[in-house]
């Protein structure tokens, strides 16, 4: 299953803003790991 995290906003010194939205795997079993930690 995949879920979204709250968007992260980064503001540069010159005032430009970048919004990053991340998707991540929500497998709960410790023996089974997701192949990708997050998607941008």
PDB file of N, CA, C and O in Angstrom:
ATOM      1  N   UNK A   1       0.831  -1.173   0.000  1.00  0.00           N
ATOM      2  CA  UNK A   1       0.000   0.000   0.000  1.00  0.00           C
ATOM      3  C   UNK A   1       0.883   1.246   0.000  1.00  0.00           C
ATOM      4  O   UNK A   1       1.976   1.229   0.566  1.00  0.00           O
ATOM      5  N   UNK A   2       0.431   2.300  -0.615  1.00  0.00           N
ATOM      6  CA  UNK A   2       1.196   3.546  -0.695  1.00  0.00           C
ATOM      7  C   UNK A   2       0.361   4.670  -0.098  1.00  0.00           C
ATOM      8  O   UNK A   2      -0.849   4.742  -0.313  1.00  0.00           O
ATOM      9  N   UNK A   3       1.023   5.547   0.657  1.00  0.00           N
ATOM     10  CA  UNK A   3       0.354   6.690   1.261  1.00  0.00           C
ATOM     11  C   UNK A   3       1.163   7.952   0.976  1.00  0.00           C
ATOM     12  O   UNK A   3       2.340   7.875   0.624  1.00  0.00           O
ATOM     13  N   UNK A   4       0.533   9.105   1.128  1.00  0.00           N
ATOM     14  CA  UNK A   4       1.234  10.368   0.905  1.00  0.00           C
ATOM     15  C   UNK A   4       1.618  10.993   2.239  1.00  0.00           C
ATOM     16  O   UNK A   4       0.922  10.827   3.240  1.00  0.00           O
ATOM     17  N   UNK A   5       2.720  11.704   2.237  1.00  0.00           N
ATOM     18  CA  UNK A   5       3.140  12.465   3.407  1.00  0.00           C
ATOM     19  C   UNK A   5       2.727  13.914   3.188  1.00  0.00           C
ATOM     20  O   UNK A   5       2.498  14.321   2.049  1.00  0.00           O
ATOM     21  N   UNK A   6       2.627  14.701   4.260  1.00  0.00           N
ATOM     22  CA  UNK A   6       2.304  16.117   4.076  1.00  0.00           C
ATOM     23  C   UNK A   6       3.365  16.786   3.203  1.00  0.00           C
ATOM     24  O   UNK A   6       4.548  16.467   3.319  1.00  0.00           O
ATOM     25  N   UNK A   7       2.953  17.715   2.326  1.00  0.00           N
ATOM     26  CA  UNK A   7       3.930  18.359   1.449  1.00  0.00           C
ATOM     27  C   UNK A   7       4.975  19.142   2.236  1.00  0.00           C
ATOM     28  O   UNK A   7       4.678  19.743   3.269  1.00  0.00           O
ATOM     29  N   UNK A   8       6.217  19.123   1.721  1.00  0.00           N
ATOM     30  CA  UNK A   8       7.310  19.864   2.342  1.00  0.00           C
ATOM     31  C   UNK A   8       7.622  21.061   1.463  1.00  0.00           C
ATOM     32  O   UNK A   8       7.804  20.915   0.254  1.00  0.00           O
ATOM     33  N   UNK A   9       7.686  22.245   2.060  1.00  0.00           N
ATOM     34  CA  UNK A   9       7.966  23.472   1.321  1.00  0.00           C
ATOM     35  C   UNK A   9       9.355  23.954   1.694  1.00  0.00           C
ATOM     36  O   UNK A   9       9.671  24.128   2.871  1.00  0.00           O
ATOM     37  N   UNK A  10      10.181  24.167   0.681  1.00  0.00           N
ATOM     38  CA  UNK A  10      11.514  24.707   0.913  1.00  0.00           C
ATOM     39  C   UNK A  10      11.584  26.077   0.263  1.00  0.00           C
ATOM     40  O   UNK A  10      11.240  26.235  -0.908  1.00  0.00           O
ATOM     41  N   UNK A  11      12.031  27.070   1.028  1.00  0.00           N
ATOM     42  CA  UNK A  11      12.151  28.437   0.534  1.00  0.00           C
ATOM     43  C   UNK A  11      13.632  28.772   0.388  1.00  0.00           C
ATOM     44  O   UNK A  11      14.406  28.659   1.339  1.00  0.00           O
ATOM     45  N   UNK A  12      14.007  29.184  -0.810  1.00  0.00           N
ATOM     46  CA  UNK A  12      15.391  29.543  -1.057  1.00  0.00           C
ATOM     47  C   UNK A  12      15.655  30.970  -0.569  1.00  0.00           C
ATOM     48  O   UNK A  12      14.726  31.724  -0.279  1.00  0.00           O
ATOM     49  N   UNK A  13      16.937  31.321  -0.485  1.00  0.00           N
ATOM     50  CA  UNK A  13      17.304  32.660  -0.018  1.00  0.00           C
ATOM     51  C   UNK A  13      16.793  33.761  -0.942  1.00  0.00           C
ATOM     52  O   UNK A  13      16.540  34.881  -0.496  1.00  0.00           O
ATOM     53  N   UNK A  14      16.638  33.443  -2.243  1.00  0.00           N
ATOM     54  CA  UNK A  14      16.157  34.452  -3.185  1.00  0.00           C
ATOM     55  C   UNK A  14      14.631  34.543  -3.222  1.00  0.00           C
ATOM     56  O   UNK A  14      14.083  35.323  -4.001  1.00  0.00           O
ATOM     57  N   UNK A  15      13.945  33.766  -2.403  1.00  0.00           N
ATOM     58  CA  UNK A  15      12.489  33.841  -2.302  1.00  0.00           C
ATOM     59  C   UNK A  15      11.740  32.777  -3.088  1.00  0.00           C
ATOM     60  O   UNK A  15      10.523  32.659  -2.945  1.00  0.00           O
ATOM     61  N   UNK A  16      12.427  32.002  -3.912  1.00  0.00           N
ATOM     62  CA  UNK A  16      11.754  30.935  -4.654  1.00  0.00           C
ATOM     63  C   UNK A  16      11.282  29.853  -3.694  1.00  0.00           C
ATOM     64  O   UNK A  16      11.980  29.501  -2.743  1.00  0.00           O
ATOM     65  N   UNK A  17      10.077  29.328  -3.957  1.00  0.00           N
ATOM     66  CA  UNK A  17       9.517  28.270  -3.121  1.00  0.00           C
ATOM     67  C   UNK A  17       9.374  27.008  -3.942  1.00  0.00           C
ATOM     68  O   UNK A  17       8.964  27.058  -5.102  1.00  0.00           O
ATOM     69  N   UNK A  18       9.709  25.883  -3.349  1.00  0.00           N
ATOM     70  CA  UNK A  18       9.561  24.577  -3.977  1.00  0.00           C
ATOM     71  C   UNK A  18       8.740  23.695  -3.051  1.00  0.00           C
ATOM     72  O   UNK A  18       9.037  23.583  -1.861  1.00  0.00           O
ATOM     73  N   UNK A  19       7.703  23.068  -3.605  1.00  0.00           N
ATOM     74  CA  UNK A  19       6.847  22.177  -2.831  1.00  0.00           C
ATOM     75  C   UNK A  19       7.142  20.749  -3.274  1.00  0.00           C
ATOM     76  O   UNK A  19       7.062  20.433  -4.461  1.00  0.00           O
ATOM     77  N   UNK A  20       7.484  19.888  -2.317  1.00  0.00           N
ATOM     78  CA  UNK A  20       7.793  18.487  -2.583  1.00  0.00           C
ATOM     79  C   UNK A  20       6.731  17.612  -1.935  1.00  0.00           C
ATOM     80  O   UNK A  20       6.435  17.746  -0.748  1.00  0.00           O
ATOM     81  N   UNK A  21       6.163  16.715  -2.730  1.00  0.00           N
ATOM     82  CA  UNK A  21       5.176  15.762  -2.227  1.00  0.00           C
ATOM     83  C   UNK A  21       5.786  14.375  -2.332  1.00  0.00           C
ATOM     84  O   UNK A  21       6.307  14.000  -3.383  1.00  0.00           O
ATOM     85  N   UNK A  22       5.725  13.619  -1.259  1.00  0.00           N
ATOM     86  CA  UNK A  22       6.343  12.299  -1.208  1.00  0.00           C
ATOM     87  C   UNK A  22       5.296  11.214  -1.026  1.00  0.00           C
ATOM     88  O   UNK A  22       4.317  11.394  -0.302  1.00  0.00           O
ATOM     89  N   UNK A  23       5.511  10.087  -1.688  1.00  0.00           N
ATOM     90  CA  UNK A  23       4.704   8.886  -1.514  1.00  0.00           C
ATOM     91  C   UNK A  23       5.605   7.830  -0.894  1.00  0.00           C
ATOM     92  O   UNK A  23       6.777   7.720  -1.255  1.00  0.00           O
ATOM     93  N   UNK A  24       5.064   7.056   0.033  1.00  0.00           N
ATOM     94  CA  UNK A  24       5.890   6.012   0.635  1.00  0.00           C
ATOM     95  C   UNK A  24       5.071   4.758   0.865  1.00  0.00           C
ATOM     96  O   UNK A  24       3.841   4.785   0.920  1.00  0.00           O
ATOM     97  N   UNK A  25       5.786   3.676   0.997  1.00  0.00           N
ATOM     98  CA  UNK A  25       5.176   2.368   1.210  1.00  0.00           C
ATOM     99  C   UNK A  25       4.755   2.246   2.677  1.00  0.00           C
ATOM    100  O   UNK A  25       5.425   2.780   3.561  1.00  0.00           O
ATOM    101  N   UNK A  26       3.658   1.551   2.932  1.00  0.00           N
ATOM    102  CA  UNK A  26       3.168   1.421   4.307  1.00  0.00           C
ATOM    103  C   UNK A  26       3.091  -0.029   4.763  1.00  0.00           C
ATOM    104  O   UNK A  26       2.225  -0.379   5.565  1.00  0.00           O
ATOM    105  N   UNK A  27       3.985  -0.874   4.262  1.00  0.00           N
ATOM    106  CA  UNK A  27       3.983  -2.263   4.714  1.00  0.00           C
ATOM    107  C   UNK A  27       4.339  -2.296   6.194  1.00  0.00           C
ATOM    108  O   UNK A  27       5.302  -1.658   6.621  1.00  0.00           O
ATOM    109  N   UNK A  28       3.576  -3.025   6.960  1.00  0.00           N
ATOM    110  CA  UNK A  28       3.766  -3.043   8.415  1.00  0.00           C
ATOM    111  C   UNK A  28       4.649  -4.198   8.877  1.00  0.00           C
ATOM    112  O   UNK A  28       5.195  -4.142   9.979  1.00  0.00           O
ATOM    113  N   UNK A  29       4.800  -5.229   8.075  1.00  0.00           N
ATOM    114  CA  UNK A  29       5.594  -6.384   8.493  1.00  0.00           C
ATOM    115  C   UNK A  29       7.079  -6.029   8.460  1.00  0.00           C
ATOM    116  O   UNK A  29       7.556  -5.426   7.499  1.00  0.00           O
ATOM    117  N   UNK A  30       7.792  -6.398   9.491  1.00  0.00           N
ATOM    118  CA  UNK A  30       9.218  -6.075   9.552  1.00  0.00           C
ATOM    119  C   UNK A  30      10.046  -6.965   8.635  1.00  0.00           C
ATOM    120  O   UNK A  30      11.116  -6.559   8.184  1.00  0.00           O
ATOM    121  N   UNK A  31       9.566  -8.175   8.352  1.00  0.00           N
ATOM    122  CA  UNK A  31      10.332  -9.096   7.510  1.00  0.00           C
ATOM    123  C   UNK A  31      10.277  -8.690   6.033  1.00  0.00           C
ATOM    124  O   UNK A  31      11.187  -9.005   5.265  1.00  0.00           O
ATOM    125  N   UNK A  32       9.207  -7.992   5.642  1.00  0.00           N
ATOM    126  CA  UNK A  32       9.051  -7.588   4.249  1.00  0.00           C
ATOM    127  C   UNK A  32       9.297  -6.087   4.159  1.00  0.00           C
ATOM    128  O   UNK A  32       8.579  -5.289   4.761  1.00  0.00           O
ATOM    129  N   UNK A  33      10.310  -5.723   3.407  1.00  0.00           N
ATOM    130  CA  UNK A  33      10.632  -4.301   3.246  1.00  0.00           C
ATOM    131  C   UNK A  33      10.239  -3.836   1.857  1.00  0.00           C
ATOM    132  O   UNK A  33      10.209  -4.626   0.914  1.00  0.00           O
ATOM    133  N   UNK A  34       9.944  -2.576   1.735  1.00  0.00           N
ATOM    134  CA  UNK A  34       9.631  -1.991   0.442  1.00  0.00           C
ATOM    135  C   UNK A  34      10.917  -1.826  -0.360  1.00  0.00           C
ATOM    136  O   UNK A  34      11.985  -1.594   0.207  1.00  0.00           O
ATOM    137  N   UNK A  35      10.811  -1.944  -1.658  1.00  0.00           N
ATOM    138  CA  UNK A  35      11.993  -1.821  -2.502  1.00  0.00           C
ATOM    139  C   UNK A  35      12.427  -0.366  -2.638  1.00  0.00           C
ATOM    140  O   UNK A  35      13.604  -0.098  -2.879  1.00  0.00           O
ATOM    141  N   UNK A  36      11.491   0.586  -2.486  1.00  0.00           N
ATOM    142  CA  UNK A  36      11.819   2.003  -2.581  1.00  0.00           C
ATOM    143  C   UNK A  36      11.367   2.708  -1.307  1.00  0.00           C
ATOM    144  O   UNK A  36      10.229   2.516  -0.880  1.00  0.00           O
ATOM    145  N   UNK A  37      12.239   3.534  -0.676  1.00  0.00           N
ATOM    146  CA  UNK A  37      11.843   4.203   0.552  1.00  0.00           C
ATOM    147  C   UNK A  37      10.810   5.303   0.343  1.00  0.00           C
ATOM    148  O   UNK A  37       9.929   5.489   1.183  1.00  0.00           O
ATOM    149  N   UNK A  38      10.907   6.046  -0.782  1.00  0.00           N
ATOM    150  CA  UNK A  38       9.918   7.076  -1.075  1.00  0.00           C
ATOM    151  C   UNK A  38       9.981   7.421  -2.555  1.00  0.00           C
ATOM    152  O   UNK A  38      10.971   7.137  -3.228  1.00  0.00           O
ATOM    153  N   UNK A  39       8.924   8.031  -3.050  1.00  0.00           N
ATOM    154  CA  UNK A  39       8.870   8.515  -4.426  1.00  0.00           C
ATOM    155  C   UNK A  39       8.661  10.018  -4.391  1.00  0.00           C
ATOM    156  O   UNK A  39       7.887  10.527  -3.580  1.00  0.00           O
ATOM    157  N   UNK A  40       9.341  10.714  -5.260  1.00  0.00           N
ATOM    158  CA  UNK A  40       9.196  12.157  -5.307  1.00  0.00           C
ATOM    159  C   UNK A  40       8.302  12.570  -6.450  1.00  0.00           C
ATOM    160  O   UNK A  40       8.063  13.762  -6.646  1.00  0.00           O
TER     161      UNK A  40
END
